[in-house]
């Protein structure tokens, strides 16, 4: 273990504690906000919003676990490098899966404008985090000093994307409510039409049964005999 590295890392202990606590708190608040609007997020046509939420959680969890693991005692430069670079690699998992899903879809399409920022932001920031981890493993103490800046940038980016996501949900919610009301009205009209058709069929069936069950009319007597 390098005593100089441990001393330098120990100077940021309070920062990592606060950053980990903040990332966990903001992640919980975002989860509550999504839970309140789960009727909007869960719609298939609003998959973009769900993907954006996943990317934001990815950023929050990256900051949380990197900060948390850096609080472990007696870390060597190599272990710290694995923690930082590993957090960046794991953070790239969700964006990579989403891009692969879109590429392998039956009808591949261009990336929606609404999804560009939430999808590319984790990719760029996680690559920077991986670079910092590699530099720390190579003995670059400057990278360790700049690491808190990178983590703060990731946290701020996640907060900005969270606010943008909630604004998007608030914008589409009235339109979805109007669509639901129109759909309910159409379903009500359709039920009324079906009930009317069933009633007319039942009336026709009763008339048909009445005609067949009535006795045949008596033949008229002839007015006179020839």
C-alpha positions in Angstrom: 0.0 0.0 0.0 1.3 3.5 -0.9 1.1 5.8 2.1 1.1 8.9 0.0 -1.8 7.6 -2.0 -3.7 6.6 1.1 -3.1 10.1 2.6 -4.3 11.8 -0.6 -7.3 9.6 -0.9 -8.1 10.1 2.8 -8.4 13.9 2.3 -11.5 13.3 0.2 -13.3 10.9 2.6 -15.9 13.5 3.6 -16.6 14.3 0.0 -17.1 10.7 -0.9 -19.5 10.2 2.0 -21.6 13.3 1.1 -21.6 12.4 -2.6 -22.7 8.8 -2.0 -25.4 10.0 0.4 -26.6 12.6 -2.2 -26.6 10.1 -5.1 -28.7 7.7 -3.0 -31.1 10.5 -1.9 -31.6 11.9 -5.4 -32.1 8.4 -6.8 -34.8 7.7 -4.2 -36.5 11.0 -5.0 -36.5 10.2 -8.7 -37.9 6.7 -7.9 -40.8 8.4 -6.0 -41.4 10.8 -8.9 -41.6 7.9 -11.4 -43.8 5.9 -9.1 -46.3 8.8 -8.9 -46.4 8.9 -12.7 -46.1 5.2 -13.4 -49.3 5.2 -15.4 -47.5 7.4 -17.9 -44.1 5.8 -17.8 -45.4 2.3 -18.2 -47.1 3.0 -21.5 -45.5 1.2 -24.4 -45.7 4.4 -26.6 -43.7 6.2 -23.9 -40.8 3.8 -23.8 -38.5 6.8 -24.5 -39.3 8.1 -21.0 -38.6 4.8 -19.4 -35.3 4.6 -21.2 -34.4 8.1 -20.0 -35.2 7.1 -16.4 -33.0 4.1 -16.7 -30.1 6.2 -17.9 -30.6 8.6 -15.0 -30.6 5.8 -12.4 -27.5 4.5 -14.1 -25.7 7.8 -13.4 -26.9 8.0 -9.8 -25.9 4.4 -9.1 -22.4 4.9 -10.7 -21.7 7.8 -8.4 -23.1 6.0 -5.4 -21.1 2.8 -5.8 -17.8 4.4 -6.8 -18.0 6.8 -3.8 -19.0 4.0 -1.5 -16.2 1.7 -2.5 -13.6 4.4 -2.3 -14.4 4.7 1.4 -13.0 1.2 2.0 -9.9 1.3 4.2 -6.3 0.8 3.0 -7.0 1.0 -0.8 -4.0 0.6 -3.1 -3.8 2.6 -6.4 -4.6 -0.6 -8.3 -7.7 -1.4 -6.3 -8.9 2.2 -6.5 -8.3 2.1 -10.3 -10.4 -1.1 -10.6 -13.2 0.5 -8.6 -13.3 3.7 -10.6 -12.8 2.1 -14.1 -15.1 -0.8 -13.2 -17.8 1.7 -12.2 -17.5 3.3 -15.6 -17.6 0.0 -17.4 -20.7 -1.1 -15.6 -22.3 2.2 -16.2 -21.8 1.7 -19.9 -23.9 -1.5 -19.7 -27.4 0.1 -19.9 -26.6 2.5 -22.8 -25.0 -0.4 -24.7 -28.0 -2.7 -24.2 -30.4 0.1 -25.4 -28.3 0.8 -28.5 -28.0 -2.9 -29.3 -31.8 -3.3 -28.9 -32.5 -0.5 -31.3 -29.9 -1.8 -33.8 -31.4 -5.3 -33.7 -35.0 -4.2 -33.8 -37.0 -5.4 -36.9 -37.3 -1.8 -38.1 -34.2 0.1 -37.0 -34.7 3.8 -36.9 -32.7 6.9 -36.1 -32.2 7.8 -32.5 -35.1 10.0 -31.3 -34.0 13.6 -30.4 -35.6 13.2 -27.0 -33.3 10.3 -26.3 -30.0 11.6 -27.6 -29.0 13.5 -24.4 -30.1 10.9 -21.9 -28.4 8.1 -23.8 -25.1 9.8 -24.9 -24.5 11.6 -21.5 -23.8 8.4 -19.6 -21.6 7.1 -22.4 -19.4 10.2 -22.4 -19.2 10.5 -18.6 -18.5 6.8 -18.1 -15.7 6.9 -20.6 -14.1 9.8 -18.7 -14.5 7.9 -15.5 -12.8 4.9 -17.1 -10.0 7.1 -18.2 -9.5 8.5 -14.7 -9.4 5.0 -13.3 -6.7 3.9 -15.8 -4.7 7.0 -15.0 -4.9 6.4 -11.3 -3.8 2.8 -11.8 -0.8 4.1 -13.7 0.2 6.3 -10.7 -1.2 9.7 -11.9 -2.1 11.5 -8.7 -3.5 14.4 -10.7 -6.3 12.0 -11.9 -7.1 11.3 -8.2 -7.5 15.0 -7.5 -9.7 15.5 -10.6 -11.8 12.5 -9.8 -14.2 14.4 -7.4 -14.7 16.9 -10.2 -15.8 14.1 -12.6 -18.1 12.6 -10.0 -19.7 16.0 -9.4 -20.2 16.5 -13.1 -21.9 13.1 -13.3 -24.2 14.0 -10.4 -25.1 17.3 -11.8 -25.8 15.8 -15.2 -28.1 13.2 -13.6 -30.0 16.0 -11.8 -30.5 18.0 -15.0 -31.7 15.0 -16.8 -34.0 14.2 -13.9 -35.6 17.6 -14.1 -35.9 17.3 -17.9 -37.6 13.9 -17.5 -40.2 15.2 -15.0 -41.0 18.1 -17.2 -41.5 15.8 -20.2 -43.8 13.6 -18.1 -45.8 16.7 -17.0 -46.2 17.8 -20.6 -47.5 14.5 -21.9 -49.7 13.6 -19.0 -52.7 16.0 -20.0 -52.6 14.7 -23.5 -52.7 11.1 -22.3 -55.5 11.9 -20.0 -57.5 13.4 -22.9 -56.8 10.3 -25.0 -58.0 8.1 -22.2 -61.3 10.1 -21.9 -61.8 9.9 -25.6 -61.1 6.1 -25.6 -63.5 5.7 -22.7 -66.2 7.6 -24.6 -65.6 5.5 -27.7 -65.8 2.3 -25.7 -69.1 3.5 -24.1 -70.6 4.3 -27.5 -69.5 0.9 -28.8 -71.1 -0.8 -25.8 -74.3 1.1 -26.4 -74.3 0.1 -30.1 -73.7 -3.6 -29.2 -76.5 -3.5 -26.6 -78.9 -2.0 -29.1 -78.0 -4.6 -31.7 -78.6 -7.4 -29.2 -81.9 -5.9 -28.3 -83.0 -5.6 -31.9 -82.0 -9.2 -32.5 -83.9 -10.4 -29.5 -87.0 -8.5 -30.7 -86.7 -10.1 -34.1 -86.3 -13.5 -32.6 -89.4 -13.1 -30.4 -91.5 -11.9 -33.4 -90.3 -14.9 -35.5 -91.2 -17.3 -32.7 -94.6 -15.7 -32.3 -95.4 -16.0 -36.0 -94.5 -19.7 -35.9 -96.3 -20.6 -32.7 -99.6 -18.8 -33.7 -102.5 -21.2 -34.8 -103.3 -21.2 -38.5 -106.3 -19.0 -39.5 -109.7 -20.8 -40.2 -110.7 -21.0 -43.8 -113.5 -18.6 -44.8 -116.9 -20.1 -45.6 -118.2 -19.7 -49.0 -120.9 -17.1 -49.3 -123.2 -19.5 -51.2 -123.4 -22.8 -52.9 -123.5 -23.1 -56.6 
